[in-house]
Amino acid sequence: MKELAAFDSRFDAGFLTQLLDEHDIPWIIQADDGGGMFPTSANFESVKVYVSEMQFDEAMKLLDE
């Protein structure tokens, strides 16, 4: 897995994960926010979206659009 992007909240990351879903690109979120229960305790850009290395370039192209 390779880090695609980092966000301040799960809500912000949701826009990217929805786009990835629409293009059948599996993703994983790693967050330091107590599973979303303590969003204010998270540090800036503490929600990271990962995709497989094989689909990383395809996912990056979506970000550029």
Secondary structure, DSSP 8 states (H G I E B T S, - for coil): -EEEEEESSHHHHHHHHHHHHHTT--EEEEESSTTTT-GGGS-TT-EEEEE-GGGHHHHHHHHH-
